[in-house]
Amino acid sequence: MKKFKKIGIILLFVLVIGGCAGAFYYFSVNANLLKTDNAKVTAKMYTVTGTSSSKLLEWDVSKGDFVVKNQVLGRQEILPNITSPINGTVVKSDAIVGQLAGPTTQLAVIADTDDMYIGVNIEETEIAKVAVGQKVDVTIDAYGKRVFSGRVTEIDTVTQTYFSNGMTSFSTSGDYTKVKQLIPVKVVIDNPDELPLMYGMNCEVAIHLH
């Protein structure tokens, strides 16, 4: 009986030590990771506007079309040719033949398909931990548990909402409410199998802090 009791104590001791070691490993690993699911597949977007304040006579592209740099997209009465600034995909087309279009009139938006990346939004209280060059593990919802290796390549110098007046919030009484800001971070991943990526695909990222 004493022998079984002794074996039981030893097994309990081993389980406790093993559990502590596992917990230590889990927390030490996760302490060196910054995780978020506020991330999507994206690309730099370019806005196409009119070349002059005149009538749009012709428009030759639609949403989803692939275009090349300097390709003629449409024509106006004055300074006629409207061209693409990059190689990319038309993700928005607002042009209507016959409308007046000036240099501030958005006619289309073209995404840079040669430079697709993961756009990650990091809370301002965590951004000091992030640096260009850090390794990143990325999972894309469309591809299940597959992990893509990546690197932080760029950290924006302004918050996500800076130019949309989203920095602060005021109630009707004029009371100030501080709103936690998000900093956009660019992560480029390795995609050796060239799996198709679509703008807006949801992702989860884990940034290695050390």
PyMOL CGO cylinders between C-alpha atoms (Angstrom):
from pymol import cmd
from pymol.cgo import CYLINDER

trace = [
    CYLINDER, 0.00, 0.00, 0.00, 2.83, 2.36, 0.91, 0.3, 1, 1, 1, 1, 1, 1,
    CYLINDER, 2.83, 2.36, 0.91, 4.49, 1.49, -2.40, 0.3, 1, 1, 1, 1, 1, 1,
    CYLINDER, 4.49, 1.49, -2.40, 1.41, 2.58, -4.41, 0.3, 1, 1, 1, 1, 1, 1,
    CYLINDER, 1.41, 2.58, -4.41, 1.12, 5.72, -2.33, 0.3, 1, 1, 1, 1, 1, 1,
    CYLINDER, 1.12, 5.72, -2.33, 4.75, 6.56, -3.06, 0.3, 1, 1, 1, 1, 1, 1,
    CYLINDER, 4.75, 6.56, -3.06, 4.23, 5.96, -6.79, 0.3, 1, 1, 1, 1, 1, 1,
    CYLINDER, 4.23, 5.96, -6.79, 1.12, 8.18, -6.69, 0.3, 1, 1, 1, 1, 1, 1,
    CYLINDER, 1.12, 8.18, -6.69, 3.07, 10.99, -5.03, 0.3, 1, 1, 1, 1, 1, 1,
    CYLINDER, 3.07, 10.99, -5.03, 5.83, 10.69, -7.64, 0.3, 1, 1, 1, 1, 1, 1,
    CYLINDER, 5.83, 10.69, -7.64, 3.30, 10.78, -10.52, 0.3, 1, 1, 1, 1, 1, 1,
    CYLINDER, 3.30, 10.78, -10.52, 1.57, 13.79, -8.99, 0.3, 1, 1, 1, 1, 1, 1,
    CYLINDER, 1.57, 13.79, -8.99, 4.94, 15.53, -8.61, 0.3, 1, 1, 1, 1, 1, 1,
    CYLINDER, 4.94, 15.53, -8.61, 5.80, 14.79, -12.27, 0.3, 1, 1, 1, 1, 1, 1,
    CYLINDER, 5.80, 14.79, -12.27, 2.41, 16.10, -13.43, 0.3, 1, 1, 1, 1, 1, 1,
    CYLINDER, 2.41, 16.10, -13.43, 2.79, 19.29, -11.40, 0.3, 1, 1, 1, 1, 1, 1,
    CYLINDER, 2.79, 19.29, -11.40, 6.32, 19.90, -12.72, 0.3, 1, 1, 1, 1, 1, 1,
    CYLINDER, 6.32, 19.90, -12.72, 5.19, 19.13, -16.25, 0.3, 1, 1, 1, 1, 1, 1,
    CYLINDER, 5.19, 19.13, -16.25, 2.21, 21.45, -15.95, 0.3, 1, 1, 1, 1, 1, 1,
    CYLINDER, 2.21, 21.45, -15.95, 4.35, 24.26, -14.59, 0.3, 1, 1, 1, 1, 1, 1,
    CYLINDER, 4.35, 24.26, -14.59, 6.90, 23.79, -17.36, 0.3, 1, 1, 1, 1, 1, 1,
    CYLINDER, 6.90, 23.79, -17.36, 4.14, 23.81, -19.98, 0.3, 1, 1, 1, 1, 1, 1,
    CYLINDER, 4.14, 23.81, -19.98, 2.55, 26.92, -18.51, 0.3, 1, 1, 1, 1, 1, 1,
    CYLINDER, 2.55, 26.92, -18.51, 5.92, 28.68, -18.35, 0.3, 1, 1, 1, 1, 1, 1,
    CYLINDER, 5.92, 28.68, -18.35, 6.64, 27.82, -21.99, 0.3, 1, 1, 1, 1, 1, 1,
    CYLINDER, 6.64, 27.82, -21.99, 3.17, 28.96, -23.11, 0.3, 1, 1, 1, 1, 1, 1,
    CYLINDER, 3.17, 28.96, -23.11, 3.35, 32.30, -21.33, 0.3, 1, 1, 1, 1, 1, 1,
    CYLINDER, 3.35, 32.30, -21.33, 6.99, 32.96, -22.26, 0.3, 1, 1, 1, 1, 1, 1,
    CYLINDER, 6.99, 32.96, -22.26, 6.24, 32.34, -25.94, 0.3, 1, 1, 1, 1, 1, 1,
    CYLINDER, 6.24, 32.34, -25.94, 3.04, 34.41, -25.96, 0.3, 1, 1, 1, 1, 1, 1,
    CYLINDER, 3.04, 34.41, -25.96, 4.71, 37.23, -24.03, 0.3, 1, 1, 1, 1, 1, 1,
    CYLINDER, 4.71, 37.23, -24.03, 6.98, 37.67, -27.04, 0.3, 1, 1, 1, 1, 1, 1,
    CYLINDER, 6.98, 37.67, -27.04, 4.09, 37.78, -29.52, 0.3, 1, 1, 1, 1, 1, 1,
    CYLINDER, 4.09, 37.78, -29.52, 1.69, 40.60, -30.37, 0.3, 1, 1, 1, 1, 1, 1,
    CYLINDER, 1.69, 40.60, -30.37, -1.47, 39.05, -31.78, 0.3, 1, 1, 1, 1, 1, 1,
    CYLINDER, -1.47, 39.05, -31.78, -4.45, 40.65, -33.52, 0.3, 1, 1, 1, 1, 1, 1,
    CYLINDER, -4.45, 40.65, -33.52, -7.19, 39.71, -35.95, 0.3, 1, 1, 1, 1, 1, 1,
    CYLINDER, -7.19, 39.71, -35.95, -7.62, 43.33, -37.06, 0.3, 1, 1, 1, 1, 1, 1,
    CYLINDER, -7.62, 43.33, -37.06, -5.89, 42.61, -40.36, 0.3, 1, 1, 1, 1, 1, 1,
    CYLINDER, -5.89, 42.61, -40.36, -6.86, 42.21, -44.01, 0.3, 1, 1, 1, 1, 1, 1,
    CYLINDER, -6.86, 42.21, -44.01, -5.27, 41.54, -47.38, 0.3, 1, 1, 1, 1, 1, 1,
    CYLINDER, -5.27, 41.54, -47.38, -4.92, 44.90, -49.09, 0.3, 1, 1, 1, 1, 1, 1,
    CYLINDER, -4.92, 44.90, -49.09, -2.89, 46.95, -51.56, 0.3, 1, 1, 1, 1, 1, 1,
    CYLINDER, -2.89, 46.95, -51.56, -2.04, 50.58, -52.20, 0.3, 1, 1, 1, 1, 1, 1,
    CYLINDER, -2.04, 50.58, -52.20, -4.89, 52.33, -53.94, 0.3, 1, 1, 1, 1, 1, 1,
    CYLINDER, -4.89, 52.33, -53.94, -4.55, 55.04, -56.60, 0.3, 1, 1, 1, 1, 1, 1,
    CYLINDER, -4.55, 55.04, -56.60, -7.34, 57.46, -57.48, 0.3, 1, 1, 1, 1, 1, 1,
    CYLINDER, -7.34, 57.46, -57.48, -7.90, 58.37, -61.13, 0.3, 1, 1, 1, 1, 1, 1,
    CYLINDER, -7.90, 58.37, -61.13, -9.34, 61.86, -61.73, 0.3, 1, 1, 1, 1, 1, 1,
    CYLINDER, -9.34, 61.86, -61.73, -10.17, 64.01, -64.71, 0.3, 1, 1, 1, 1, 1, 1,
    CYLINDER, -10.17, 64.01, -64.71, -7.33, 65.71, -66.56, 0.3, 1, 1, 1, 1, 1, 1,
    CYLINDER, -7.33, 65.71, -66.56, -9.25, 68.95, -67.12, 0.3, 1, 1, 1, 1, 1, 1,
    CYLINDER, -9.25, 68.95, -67.12, -12.57, 70.57, -66.27, 0.3, 1, 1, 1, 1, 1, 1,
    CYLINDER, -12.57, 70.57, -66.27, -14.47, 69.30, -69.29, 0.3, 1, 1, 1, 1, 1, 1,
    CYLINDER, -14.47, 69.30, -69.29, -16.98, 66.71, -70.46, 0.3, 1, 1, 1, 1, 1, 1,
    CYLINDER, -16.98, 66.71, -70.46, -16.08, 63.02, -70.33, 0.3, 1, 1, 1, 1, 1, 1,
    CYLINDER, -16.08, 63.02, -70.33, -16.51, 61.74, -73.89, 0.3, 1, 1, 1, 1, 1, 1,
    CYLINDER, -16.51, 61.74, -73.89, -15.39, 58.13, -73.47, 0.3, 1, 1, 1, 1, 1, 1,
    CYLINDER, -15.39, 58.13, -73.47, -14.73, 55.63, -70.66, 0.3, 1, 1, 1, 1, 1, 1,
    CYLINDER, -14.73, 55.63, -70.66, -13.32, 52.21, -71.54, 0.3, 1, 1, 1, 1, 1, 1,
    CYLINDER, -13.32, 52.21, -71.54, -12.84, 50.28, -68.28, 0.3, 1, 1, 1, 1, 1, 1,
    CYLINDER, -12.84, 50.28, -68.28, -15.04, 48.65, -65.64, 0.3, 1, 1, 1, 1, 1, 1,
    CYLINDER, -15.04, 48.65, -65.64, -14.61, 47.32, -62.13, 0.3, 1, 1, 1, 1, 1, 1,
    CYLINDER, -14.61, 47.32, -62.13, -12.43, 44.19, -62.16, 0.3, 1, 1, 1, 1, 1, 1,
    CYLINDER, -12.43, 44.19, -62.16, -10.48, 45.08, -65.31, 0.3, 1, 1, 1, 1, 1, 1,
    CYLINDER, -10.48, 45.08, -65.31, -6.69, 44.74, -65.24, 0.3, 1, 1, 1, 1, 1, 1,
    CYLINDER, -6.69, 44.74, -65.24, -4.90, 47.78, -66.65, 0.3, 1, 1, 1, 1, 1, 1,
    CYLINDER, -4.90, 47.78, -66.65, -1.28, 48.67, -67.35, 0.3, 1, 1, 1, 1, 1, 1,
    CYLINDER, -1.28, 48.67, -67.35, 0.59, 51.87, -66.60, 0.3, 1, 1, 1, 1, 1, 1,
    CYLINDER, 0.59, 51.87, -66.60, -0.19, 54.68, -69.07, 0.3, 1, 1, 1, 1, 1, 1,
    CYLINDER, -0.19, 54.68, -69.07, -3.09, 52.73, -70.60, 0.3, 1, 1, 1, 1, 1, 1,
    CYLINDER, -3.09, 52.73, -70.60, -5.79, 55.11, -71.86, 0.3, 1, 1, 1, 1, 1, 1,
    CYLINDER, -5.79, 55.11, -71.86, -8.88, 54.69, -69.66, 0.3, 1, 1, 1, 1, 1, 1,
    CYLINDER, -8.88, 54.69, -69.66, -11.03, 57.44, -71.11, 0.3, 1, 1, 1, 1, 1, 1,
    CYLINDER, -11.03, 57.44, -71.11, -11.12, 60.72, -73.04, 0.3, 1, 1, 1, 1, 1, 1,
    CYLINDER, -11.12, 60.72, -73.04, -12.28, 64.26, -72.34, 0.3, 1, 1, 1, 1, 1, 1,
    CYLINDER, -12.28, 64.26, -72.34, -13.00, 67.30, -74.49, 0.3, 1, 1, 1, 1, 1, 1,
    CYLINDER, -13.00, 67.30, -74.49, -9.91, 69.15, -73.25, 0.3, 1, 1, 1, 1, 1, 1,
    CYLINDER, -9.91, 69.15, -73.25, -6.57, 67.46, -72.48, 0.3, 1, 1, 1, 1, 1, 1,
    CYLINDER, -6.57, 67.46, -72.48, -8.33, 64.31, -73.62, 0.3, 1, 1, 1, 1, 1, 1,
    CYLINDER, -8.33, 64.31, -73.62, -6.40, 61.25, -72.48, 0.3, 1, 1, 1, 1, 1, 1,
    CYLINDER, -6.40, 61.25, -72.48, -7.04, 59.89, -68.97, 0.3, 1, 1, 1, 1, 1, 1,
    CYLINDER, -7.04, 59.89, -68.97, -4.45, 57.20, -68.26, 0.3, 1, 1, 1, 1, 1, 1,
    CYLINDER, -4.45, 57.20, -68.26, -3.67, 54.63, -65.57, 0.3, 1, 1, 1, 1, 1, 1,
    CYLINDER, -3.67, 54.63, -65.57, -0.91, 55.63, -63.13, 0.3, 1, 1, 1, 1, 1, 1,
    CYLINDER, -0.91, 55.63, -63.13, 0.12, 51.98, -62.48, 0.3, 1, 1, 1, 1, 1, 1,
    CYLINDER, 0.12, 51.98, -62.48, -0.28, 48.34, -63.44, 0.3, 1, 1, 1, 1, 1, 1,
    CYLINDER, -0.28, 48.34, -63.44, -3.23, 47.14, -61.40, 0.3, 1, 1, 1, 1, 1, 1,
    CYLINDER, -3.23, 47.14, -61.40, -6.87, 46.18, -61.06, 0.3, 1, 1, 1, 1, 1, 1,
    CYLINDER, -6.87, 46.18, -61.06, -9.79, 48.59, -61.23, 0.3, 1, 1, 1, 1, 1, 1,
    CYLINDER, -9.79, 48.59, -61.23, -11.58, 48.16, -57.90, 0.3, 1, 1, 1, 1, 1, 1,
    CYLINDER, -11.58, 48.16, -57.90, -13.99, 51.06, -58.33, 0.3, 1, 1, 1, 1, 1, 1,
    CYLINDER, -13.99, 51.06, -58.33, -15.31, 52.80, -61.42, 0.3, 1, 1, 1, 1, 1, 1,
    CYLINDER, -15.31, 52.80, -61.42, -17.55, 55.85, -60.96, 0.3, 1, 1, 1, 1, 1, 1,
    CYLINDER, -17.55, 55.85, -60.96, -17.16, 57.48, -64.38, 0.3, 1, 1, 1, 1, 1, 1,
    CYLINDER, -17.16, 57.48, -64.38, -20.26, 58.32, -66.42, 0.3, 1, 1, 1, 1, 1, 1,
    CYLINDER, -20.26, 58.32, -66.42, -19.87, 59.31, -70.05, 0.3, 1, 1, 1, 1, 1, 1,
    CYLINDER, -19.87, 59.31, -70.05, -21.18, 62.84, -70.55, 0.3, 1, 1, 1, 1, 1, 1,
    CYLINDER, -21.18, 62.84, -70.55, -20.40, 64.06, -67.02, 0.3, 1, 1, 1, 1, 1, 1,
    CYLINDER, -20.40, 64.06, -67.02, -18.20, 67.03, -66.28, 0.3, 1, 1, 1, 1, 1, 1,
    CYLINDER, -18.20, 67.03, -66.28, -14.95, 65.77, -64.78, 0.3, 1, 1, 1, 1, 1, 1,
    CYLINDER, -14.95, 65.77, -64.78, -12.23, 67.89, -63.25, 0.3, 1, 1, 1, 1, 1, 1,
    CYLINDER, -12.23, 67.89, -63.25, -8.89, 67.22, -61.52, 0.3, 1, 1, 1, 1, 1, 1,
    CYLINDER, -8.89, 67.22, -61.52, -10.75, 66.64, -58.23, 0.3, 1, 1, 1, 1, 1, 1,
    CYLINDER, -10.75, 66.64, -58.23, -13.42, 64.32, -59.68, 0.3, 1, 1, 1, 1, 1, 1,
    CYLINDER, -13.42, 64.32, -59.68, -12.86, 60.68, -58.75, 0.3, 1, 1, 1, 1, 1, 1,
    CYLINDER, -12.86, 60.68, -58.75, -13.44, 58.53, -61.81, 0.3, 1, 1, 1, 1, 1, 1,
    CYLINDER, -13.44, 58.53, -61.81, -11.88, 55.26, -60.68, 0.3, 1, 1, 1, 1, 1, 1,
    CYLINDER, -11.88, 55.26, -60.68, -9.72, 53.60, -58.04, 0.3, 1, 1, 1, 1, 1, 1,
    CYLINDER, -9.72, 53.60, -58.04, -6.95, 51.21, -59.10, 0.3, 1, 1, 1, 1, 1, 1,
    CYLINDER, -6.95, 51.21, -59.10, -5.26, 48.76, -56.74, 0.3, 1, 1, 1, 1, 1, 1,
    CYLINDER, -5.26, 48.76, -56.74, -1.55, 47.99, -57.10, 0.3, 1, 1, 1, 1, 1, 1,
    CYLINDER, -1.55, 47.99, -57.10, -1.75, 44.24, -57.72, 0.3, 1, 1, 1, 1, 1, 1,
    CYLINDER, -1.75, 44.24, -57.72, 2.05, 43.97, -57.87, 0.3, 1, 1, 1, 1, 1, 1,
    CYLINDER, 2.05, 43.97, -57.87, 2.30, 44.97, -54.22, 0.3, 1, 1, 1, 1, 1, 1,
    CYLINDER, 2.30, 44.97, -54.22, -0.39, 43.15, -52.25, 0.3, 1, 1, 1, 1, 1, 1,
    CYLINDER, -0.39, 43.15, -52.25, 0.25, 42.96, -48.52, 0.3, 1, 1, 1, 1, 1, 1,
    CYLINDER, 0.25, 42.96, -48.52, -1.39, 42.43, -45.14, 0.3, 1, 1, 1, 1, 1, 1,
    CYLINDER, -1.39, 42.43, -45.14, -2.72, 45.64, -43.63, 0.3, 1, 1, 1, 1, 1, 1,
    CYLINDER, -2.72, 45.64, -43.63, -2.61, 45.34, -39.84, 0.3, 1, 1, 1, 1, 1, 1,
    CYLINDER, -2.61, 45.34, -39.84, -4.11, 47.86, -37.39, 0.3, 1, 1, 1, 1, 1, 1,
    CYLINDER, -4.11, 47.86, -37.39, -2.20, 48.01, -34.10, 0.3, 1, 1, 1, 1, 1, 1,
    CYLINDER, -2.20, 48.01, -34.10, -3.54, 49.84, -31.04, 0.3, 1, 1, 1, 1, 1, 1,
    CYLINDER, -3.54, 49.84, -31.04, -1.57, 52.96, -30.15, 0.3, 1, 1, 1, 1, 1, 1,
    CYLINDER, -1.57, 52.96, -30.15, -0.77, 51.54, -26.71, 0.3, 1, 1, 1, 1, 1, 1,
    CYLINDER, -0.77, 51.54, -26.71, 1.04, 48.60, -28.37, 0.3, 1, 1, 1, 1, 1, 1,
    CYLINDER, 1.04, 48.60, -28.37, 2.71, 50.28, -31.36, 0.3, 1, 1, 1, 1, 1, 1,
    CYLINDER, 2.71, 50.28, -31.36, 5.98, 51.01, -29.48, 0.3, 1, 1, 1, 1, 1, 1,
    CYLINDER, 5.98, 51.01, -29.48, 6.61, 47.25, -29.44, 0.3, 1, 1, 1, 1, 1, 1,
    CYLINDER, 6.61, 47.25, -29.44, 6.49, 47.00, -33.25, 0.3, 1, 1, 1, 1, 1, 1,
    CYLINDER, 6.49, 47.00, -33.25, 9.49, 47.63, -35.49, 0.3, 1, 1, 1, 1, 1, 1,
    CYLINDER, 9.49, 47.63, -35.49, 10.30, 47.28, -39.17, 0.3, 1, 1, 1, 1, 1, 1,
    CYLINDER, 10.30, 47.28, -39.17, 11.93, 43.93, -39.87, 0.3, 1, 1, 1, 1, 1, 1,
    CYLINDER, 11.93, 43.93, -39.87, 10.13, 41.93, -37.18, 0.3, 1, 1, 1, 1, 1, 1,
    CYLINDER, 10.13, 41.93, -37.18, 9.04, 38.43, -38.17, 0.3, 1, 1, 1, 1, 1, 1,
    CYLINDER, 9.04, 38.43, -38.17, 5.28, 37.87, -38.50, 0.3, 1, 1, 1, 1, 1, 1,
    CYLINDER, 5.28, 37.87, -38.50, 3.17, 34.70, -38.68, 0.3, 1, 1, 1, 1, 1, 1,
    CYLINDER, 3.17, 34.70, -38.68, 0.01, 35.21, -40.73, 0.3, 1, 1, 1, 1, 1, 1,
    CYLINDER, 0.01, 35.21, -40.73, -3.03, 33.00, -41.13, 0.3, 1, 1, 1, 1, 1, 1,
    CYLINDER, -3.03, 33.00, -41.13, -5.62, 33.93, -43.76, 0.3, 1, 1, 1, 1, 1, 1,
    CYLINDER, -5.62, 33.93, -43.76, -9.17, 32.79, -43.05, 0.3, 1, 1, 1, 1, 1, 1,
    CYLINDER, -9.17, 32.79, -43.05, -9.58, 31.56, -46.62, 0.3, 1, 1, 1, 1, 1, 1,
    CYLINDER, -9.58, 31.56, -46.62, -6.69, 29.10, -46.16, 0.3, 1, 1, 1, 1, 1, 1,
    CYLINDER, -6.69, 29.10, -46.16, -7.50, 27.68, -42.74, 0.3, 1, 1, 1, 1, 1, 1,
    CYLINDER, -7.50, 27.68, -42.74, -4.58, 26.95, -40.42, 0.3, 1, 1, 1, 1, 1, 1,
    CYLINDER, -4.58, 26.95, -40.42, -1.89, 27.44, -43.05, 0.3, 1, 1, 1, 1, 1, 1,
    CYLINDER, -1.89, 27.44, -43.05, 0.75, 29.84, -41.71, 0.3, 1, 1, 1, 1, 1, 1,
    CYLINDER, 0.75, 29.84, -41.71, 2.42, 32.37, -44.02, 0.3, 1, 1, 1, 1, 1, 1,
    CYLINDER, 2.42, 32.37, -44.02, 5.78, 33.85, -42.98, 0.3, 1, 1, 1, 1, 1, 1,
    CYLINDER, 5.78, 33.85, -42.98, 6.11, 37.59, -43.26, 0.3, 1, 1, 1, 1, 1, 1,
    CYLINDER, 6.11, 37.59, -43.26, 7.93, 40.72, -42.14, 0.3, 1, 1, 1, 1, 1, 1,
    CYLINDER, 7.93, 40.72, -42.14, 6.91, 44.16, -40.93, 0.3, 1, 1, 1, 1, 1, 1,
    CYLINDER, 6.91, 44.16, -40.93, 7.98, 46.47, -43.76, 0.3, 1, 1, 1, 1, 1, 1,
    CYLINDER, 7.98, 46.47, -43.76, 6.33, 49.77, -42.88, 0.3, 1, 1, 1, 1, 1, 1,
    CYLINDER, 6.33, 49.77, -42.88, 4.65, 51.57, -39.96, 0.3, 1, 1, 1, 1, 1, 1,
    CYLINDER, 4.65, 51.57, -39.96, 2.43, 54.53, -40.75, 0.3, 1, 1, 1, 1, 1, 1,
    CYLINDER, 2.43, 54.53, -40.75, 3.27, 57.87, -39.17, 0.3, 1, 1, 1, 1, 1, 1,
    CYLINDER, 3.27, 57.87, -39.17, -0.40, 58.81, -38.66, 0.3, 1, 1, 1, 1, 1, 1,
    CYLINDER, -0.40, 58.81, -38.66, -3.35, 56.99, -37.12, 0.3, 1, 1, 1, 1, 1, 1,
    CYLINDER, -3.35, 56.99, -37.12, -5.97, 55.26, -39.23, 0.3, 1, 1, 1, 1, 1, 1,
    CYLINDER, -5.97, 55.26, -39.23, -8.58, 57.96, -38.62, 0.3, 1, 1, 1, 1, 1, 1,
    CYLINDER, -8.58, 57.96, -38.62, -6.36, 61.07, -38.54, 0.3, 1, 1, 1, 1, 1, 1,
    CYLINDER, -6.36, 61.07, -38.54, -7.63, 62.48, -41.83, 0.3, 1, 1, 1, 1, 1, 1,
    CYLINDER, -7.63, 62.48, -41.83, -11.26, 61.57, -41.13, 0.3, 1, 1, 1, 1, 1, 1,
    CYLINDER, -11.26, 61.57, -41.13, -11.48, 63.54, -37.86, 0.3, 1, 1, 1, 1, 1, 1,
    CYLINDER, -11.48, 63.54, -37.86, -11.74, 60.36, -35.82, 0.3, 1, 1, 1, 1, 1, 1,
    CYLINDER, -11.74, 60.36, -35.82, -9.16, 61.33, -33.22, 0.3, 1, 1, 1, 1, 1, 1,
    CYLINDER, -9.16, 61.33, -33.22, -11.61, 62.54, -30.59, 0.3, 1, 1, 1, 1, 1, 1,
    CYLINDER, -11.61, 62.54, -30.59, -15.27, 62.36, -29.72, 0.3, 1, 1, 1, 1, 1, 1,
    CYLINDER, -15.27, 62.36, -29.72, -17.44, 65.01, -28.11, 0.3, 1, 1, 1, 1, 1, 1,
    CYLINDER, -17.44, 65.01, -28.11, -20.86, 64.54, -26.58, 0.3, 1, 1, 1, 1, 1, 1,
    CYLINDER, -20.86, 64.54, -26.58, -23.68, 67.06, -27.06, 0.3, 1, 1, 1, 1, 1, 1,
    CYLINDER, -23.68, 67.06, -27.06, -22.66, 68.65, -23.75, 0.3, 1, 1, 1, 1, 1, 1,
    CYLINDER, -22.66, 68.65, -23.75, -19.15, 69.21, -25.06, 0.3, 1, 1, 1, 1, 1, 1,
    CYLINDER, -19.15, 69.21, -25.06, -17.53, 66.56, -22.87, 0.3, 1, 1, 1, 1, 1, 1,
    CYLINDER, -17.53, 66.56, -22.87, -14.38, 65.05, -24.33, 0.3, 1, 1, 1, 1, 1, 1,
    CYLINDER, -14.38, 65.05, -24.33, -14.10, 61.30, -24.80, 0.3, 1, 1, 1, 1, 1, 1,
    CYLINDER, -14.10, 61.30, -24.80, -10.72, 59.90, -25.70, 0.3, 1, 1, 1, 1, 1, 1,
    CYLINDER, -10.72, 59.90, -25.70, -10.86, 57.27, -28.44, 0.3, 1, 1, 1, 1, 1, 1,
    CYLINDER, -10.86, 57.27, -28.44, -8.13, 54.64, -28.66, 0.3, 1, 1, 1, 1, 1, 1,
    CYLINDER, -8.13, 54.64, -28.66, -6.38, 55.01, -32.01, 0.3, 1, 1, 1, 1, 1, 1,
    CYLINDER, -6.38, 55.01, -32.01, -5.11, 52.40, -34.47, 0.3, 1, 1, 1, 1, 1, 1,
    CYLINDER, -5.11, 52.40, -34.47, -1.80, 52.61, -36.33, 0.3, 1, 1, 1, 1, 1, 1,
    CYLINDER, -1.80, 52.61, -36.33, -1.68, 50.94, -39.77, 0.3, 1, 1, 1, 1, 1, 1,
    CYLINDER, -1.68, 50.94, -39.77, 1.23, 48.53, -40.21, 0.3, 1, 1, 1, 1, 1, 1,
    CYLINDER, 1.23, 48.53, -40.21, 2.28, 46.91, -43.51, 0.3, 1, 1, 1, 1, 1, 1,
    CYLINDER, 2.28, 46.91, -43.51, 3.27, 43.23, -43.48, 0.3, 1, 1, 1, 1, 1, 1,
    CYLINDER, 3.27, 43.23, -43.48, 4.60, 41.51, -46.60, 0.3, 1, 1, 1, 1, 1, 1,
    CYLINDER, 4.60, 41.51, -46.60, 4.24, 37.72, -46.68, 0.3, 1, 1, 1, 1, 1, 1,
    CYLINDER, 4.24, 37.72, -46.68, 5.93, 34.91, -48.57, 0.3, 1, 1, 1, 1, 1, 1,
    CYLINDER, 5.93, 34.91, -48.57, 3.48, 33.14, -50.88, 0.3, 1, 1, 1, 1, 1, 1,
    CYLINDER, 3.48, 33.14, -50.88, 5.63, 30.51, -52.65, 0.3, 1, 1, 1, 1, 1, 1,
    CYLINDER, 5.63, 30.51, -52.65, 2.61, 28.60, -53.98, 0.3, 1, 1, 1, 1, 1, 1,
    CYLINDER, 2.61, 28.60, -53.98, 1.13, 31.84, -55.36, 0.3, 1, 1, 1, 1, 1, 1,
    CYLINDER, 1.13, 31.84, -55.36, -2.22, 31.19, -53.72, 0.3, 1, 1, 1, 1, 1, 1,
    CYLINDER, -2.22, 31.19, -53.72, -4.77, 33.75, -54.92, 0.3, 1, 1, 1, 1, 1, 1,
    CYLINDER, -4.77, 33.75, -54.92, -5.28, 36.66, -52.56, 0.3, 1, 1, 1, 1, 1, 1,
    CYLINDER, -5.28, 36.66, -52.56, -8.33, 38.91, -52.71, 0.3, 1, 1, 1, 1, 1, 1,
    CYLINDER, -8.33, 38.91, -52.71, -8.65, 42.41, -51.28, 0.3, 1, 1, 1, 1, 1, 1,
    CYLINDER, -8.65, 42.41, -51.28, -10.38, 42.39, -47.93, 0.3, 1, 1, 1, 1, 1, 1,
    CYLINDER, -10.38, 42.39, -47.93, -9.65, 38.77, -46.95, 0.3, 1, 1, 1, 1, 1, 1,
    CYLINDER, -9.65, 38.77, -46.95, -9.59, 38.50, -43.14, 0.3, 1, 1, 1, 1, 1, 1,
    CYLINDER, -9.59, 38.50, -43.14, -6.30, 37.55, -41.46, 0.3, 1, 1, 1, 1, 1, 1,
    CYLINDER, -6.30, 37.55, -41.46, -4.82, 36.91, -38.05, 0.3, 1, 1, 1, 1, 1, 1,
    CYLINDER, -4.82, 36.91, -38.05, -1.27, 37.97, -37.32, 0.3, 1, 1, 1, 1, 1, 1,
    CYLINDER, -1.27, 37.97, -37.32, 1.30, 37.25, -34.62, 0.3, 1, 1, 1, 1, 1, 1,
    CYLINDER, 1.30, 37.25, -34.62, 4.23, 39.67, -34.57, 0.3, 1, 1, 1, 1, 1, 1,
    CYLINDER, 4.23, 39.67, -34.57, 7.45, 38.32, -32.99, 0.3, 1, 1, 1, 1, 1, 1,
    CYLINDER, 7.45, 38.32, -32.99, 8.61, 41.08, -30.69, 0.3, 1, 1, 1, 1, 1, 1,
    CYLINDER, 8.61, 41.08, -30.69, 12.11, 39.65, -30.07, 0.3, 1, 1, 1, 1, 1, 1,
]
cmd.load_cgo(trace, "trace")
